[in-house]
Amino acid sequence: MRAGVICTDREHPVLAATAAVLRRAAHEVVFLDPEGEPPFPGHLADVYLLTAKTPNGLALAARLEAYGAPVINSPAATARCQDRGVLAEVARAAGLPYAATVRTGTLGELAAVADGPPVPGFPLVVKSRHSRRGNLVARVDGPARLAELAADRPEEPVIVQEFTANSGWDHKLWVVDGRLFAARRRSELAPGGRGENLPLPLADLPSGWTDTVRRVGEVFDLEVYGVDIVDAGGGTPLIVDINAFPGIRGQAGAPEALAALALRTAGAAGAAGGGPERRTRGDHGSS
């Protein structure tokens, strides 16, 4: 089996460990730069892992999928999670306990009307509308803070959510092909900012949370994803973010689960008679 990984950081610990698991079992792993050209149809891998969620990464994955290669997660499902406005609409329409969006616009537009009726009462949570590395996630307690943020990036599209009082801890839940992993971490909205992930046994989660997290995968057609939840009081979950193919750092068993998913997906595509055209015998591509 030949697996391809569409990524911007081939040294990422989870990706490197997953590649090592596959290579130990005599499978081939190649890394694809999303800025590069896609392989020719006759030189495709049996399955691709889409971890680069940049526009070029999504475009590359879409071309590979069009050639017949299975991609985890699909580029369509991945793209749907990149727009937090769309993500919130889909989640709430499906009955998921997702934080409501109360306003959208640019930071400059919000700052201009911060003292008027269009902006709900403070505190608020302001997030970049488009999820990406280095995006904005901030608690805003008044017009002055909003103006400060707008001064740095006035054209940044954002969504605004009401702030829900909580313990200051995010529950980080990850799913790989139905297998759950969990940790907790100080919220980036908490004083002092976020710290390291801390162990969180699944048995310590409030009742019903695992069912909610699995439901996210069904709604968004995701096989590898992360869900950030805060306890809104009495064990009531509030989803504050959903990510396609997150880092899943420090979770024992995650690389093995990813490797098993890649093998199963490639095998299912081959058994169905679909999948990519077979590459030329003896050609190993680039790594």
C-alpha positions in Angstrom: 0.0 0.0 0.0 1.2 3.5 -0.8 -0.1 6.4 1.3 0.3 10.1 0.5 0.2 12.9 3.1 -0.7 16.4 1.9 1.0 18.6 4.5 3.0 21.7 5.1 5.0 20.1 8.0 6.3 16.6 7.4 8.0 16.7 10.8 4.8 17.1 12.7 5.0 14.4 15.4 1.8 12.7 14.7 2.4 12.6 10.9 5.9 11.4 11.4 4.8 8.7 13.8 2.0 7.6 11.5 4.5 7.3 8.6 6.8 5.3 10.8 4.0 2.8 11.7 3.2 2.3 8.0 6.8 2.0 6.9 7.5 -0.6 9.6 4.7 -2.7 8.0 6.5 -2.3 4.7 4.1 0.3 3.3 5.3 3.3 1.3 4.6 6.9 2.5 5.1 10.0 0.4 4.7 13.6 1.5 3.1 16.1 -0.9 3.8 19.8 -0.8 0.4 21.6 -1.4 2.2 24.2 -3.4 3.5 21.6 -5.9 1.9 19.9 -8.8 -0.3 16.8 -8.2 1.0 13.4 -9.4 -0.1 12.1 -12.8 -3.2 9.9 -12.6 -1.0 6.8 -13.3 1.3 7.6 -10.3 -1.2 8.0 -7.5 -1.1 6.7 -4.0 -3.7 4.3 -2.8 -5.0 6.8 -0.2 -4.2 10.4 0.8 -4.4 12.1 4.2 -5.4 15.7 3.9 -3.7 17.7 6.7 -2.9 21.0 4.8 -6.1 23.1 4.9 -4.8 25.9 2.9 -6.5 26.9 -0.4 -3.7 25.1 -2.4 -3.9 22.1 -0.1 -7.7 21.8 -0.7 -7.3 22.3 -4.4 -4.6 19.6 -4.6 -6.8 17.2 -2.7 -9.8 17.9 -4.9 -7.7 17.1 -8.0 -6.5 13.8 -6.5 -10.0 12.9 -5.6 -11.2 13.7 -9.1 -8.5 11.3 -10.4 -10.2 8.6 -8.2 -8.0 8.6 -5.2 -9.6 8.3 -1.7 -8.9 11.4 0.5 -9.2 11.5 4.3 -11.0 13.8 5.1 -12.6 14.7 1.8 -11.7 18.2 0.5 -15.4 19.2 0.6 -15.8 18.2 4.2 -12.5 19.9 5.1 -13.5 23.1 3.4 -16.8 23.2 5.2 -15.0 23.3 8.5 -12.8 26.2 7.5 -15.6 28.8 7.4 -16.7 29.2 11.0 -19.9 31.0 9.9 -21.0 28.0 7.7 -19.8 25.6 10.4 -22.0 27.2 13.0 -25.0 27.2 10.7 -24.6 23.5 9.8 -24.0 22.4 13.4 -26.9 24.3 14.9 -29.3 23.1 12.1 -28.3 19.6 13.0 -29.2 20.2 16.7 -25.6 20.2 17.9 -24.9 22.4 21.0 -22.7 24.8 19.1 -22.1 28.4 20.2 -24.4 30.7 18.3 -23.1 33.4 16.0 -24.7 36.7 16.8 -23.0 38.9 14.2 -20.5 38.7 11.3 -18.5 41.4 9.6 -15.0 42.8 9.6 -13.3 44.0 12.7 -13.4 47.5 11.4 -17.1 47.3 10.8 -17.7 46.0 14.3 -15.5 48.6 16.0 -17.4 51.4 14.1 -20.7 50.3 15.7 -19.4 49.0 19.0 -21.4 51.4 21.1 -24.7 50.9 19.2 -27.5 48.3 19.0 -26.0 46.2 16.2 -23.4 44.8 18.7 -24.8 42.7 21.5 -23.8 43.2 25.1 -20.2 42.5 26.3 -18.3 40.3 26.9 -18.1 38.7 23.5 -15.9 36.2 21.8 -14.5 37.4 18.5 -13.0 34.8 16.1 -11.6 35.0 12.6 -14.3 33.7 10.3 -11.8 31.5 8.4 -10.0 29.0 10.5 -6.2 29.0 9.9 -2.9 29.0 11.7 -2.5 32.3 13.6 -6.2 33.2 13.4 -7.9 35.5 15.9 -9.7 34.1 18.9 -10.3 36.7 21.6 -12.5 37.7 24.5 -13.7 41.2 24.1 -14.9 43.0 27.2 -15.8 46.4 25.7 -15.5 48.8 22.8 -11.9 49.7 23.6 -10.6 46.2 23.2 -12.6 45.8 20.0 -11.0 49.0 18.6 -7.6 47.7 19.6 -8.1 44.5 17.6 -9.5 46.5 14.7 -6.5 48.8 14.6 -4.2 45.8 13.8 -6.4 44.1 11.1 -9.5 46.2 10.2 -10.4 44.1 7.2 -10.3 40.7 9.0 -13.6 38.9 8.5 -14.8 37.7 11.9 -17.8 36.0 13.7 -19.0 37.2 17.0 -20.4 34.9 19.7 -21.8 35.6 23.1 -19.4 34.7 25.9 -20.6 31.7 28.0 -19.3 31.6 31.6 -17.3 28.4 32.2 -14.5 27.0 34.2 -11.8 28.3 31.9 -10.9 24.9 30.6 -11.4 23.6 27.1 -12.1 19.9 26.6 -10.1 18.8 23.6 -11.8 15.7 22.0 -10.4 14.0 18.9 -11.8 11.2 16.8 -9.9 8.9 14.4 -12.2 6.5 12.5 -14.5 6.4 15.5 -11.8 6.1 18.2 -11.9 8.9 20.8 -9.0 10.6 22.4 -9.2 13.4 25.0 -7.3 16.1 26.9 -8.0 19.3 28.7 -6.3 22.6 28.3 -6.7 26.1 29.7 -8.8 28.1 27.3 -7.0 30.7 25.2 -9.7 33.1 26.5 -8.7 32.5 30.1 -6.3 34.8 32.0 -2.8 33.8 31.1 -3.8 32.1 27.9 -3.7 28.4 27.1 -1.1 25.9 28.4 -0.2 22.3 27.6 -2.7 19.6 27.1 -3.3 17.6 30.2 -4.5 13.9 30.3 -8.3 13.4 30.4 -9.6 9.9 30.7 -12.7 9.3 28.6 -14.5 8.0 31.7 -14.2 11.4 33.3 -16.3 13.1 30.6 -19.8 14.1 31.5 -22.6 11.8 30.3 -23.5 12.2 26.7 -20.5 14.1 25.6 -19.0 11.2 23.6 -22.3 10.7 21.7 -22.3 14.4 20.9 -18.7 14.2 19.5 -19.5 11.2 17.4 -22.5 13.0 16.0 -20.2 15.8 14.8 -18.5 13.3 12.5 -21.8 12.2 11.1 -23.0 15.7 10.5 -19.8 16.9 8.8 -18.8 13.7 7.1 -15.4 13.6 8.9 -13.3 10.6 9.8 -10.5 12.5 11.5 -11.5 15.6 13.5 -11.4 17.5 16.7 -14.1 19.1 18.8 -13.5 21.8 21.5 -16.1 21.8 24.2 -16.6 23.9 27.3 -18.8 22.9 30.2 -21.6 25.5 30.3 -22.7 24.4 33.7 -23.8 21.1 35.2 -22.1 19.1 32.5 -23.9 20.8 29.7 -21.6 20.8 26.6 -21.1 23.8 24.5 -19.1 23.2 21.3 -16.8 26.2 20.6 -14.9 24.8 17.6 -14.6 21.9 15.2 -11.5 21.1 13.2 -10.9 18.7 10.3 -7.7 16.7 10.8 -6.3 18.4 13.9 -2.8 17.8 15.4 -3.8 15.2 18.0 -0.5 15.8 19.8 0.5 13.6 22.7 -2.2 11.0 22.4 -1.0 7.5 22.7 -2.4 5.3 19.9 -3.3 8.1 17.6 -0.6 7.3 15.0 -1.6 3.6 15.0 -5.3 4.6 14.5 -4.4 6.9 11.6 -2.3 4.2 10.0 -5.1 1.6 10.4 -7.7 4.1 8.9 -5.4 4.6 5.9 -5.0 0.9 5.3 -8.7 0.2 5.7 -9.6 3.0 3.3 -7.1 1.9 0.7 -8.2 -1.7 1.0 -11.9 -0.8 0.7 -11.3 1.3 -2.5 -9.3 -1.6 -4.0 -11.8 -4.2 -3.1 -14.6 -2.1 -4.7 -12.6 -1.9 -7.9 -12.3 1.8 -7.7 -9.4 4.0 -6.4 -6.7 5.6 -8.4 -5.1 4.1 -11.5 -2.2 1.9 -10.6 1.2 3.5 -10.7 3.9 2.2 -13.0 5.6 -0.9 -11.6 8.9 0.0 -9.9 8.1 3.7 -9.7 8.2 5.0 -6.1 7.6 8.7 -6.6 9.2 11.4 -4.5 9.3 11.7 -0.8 
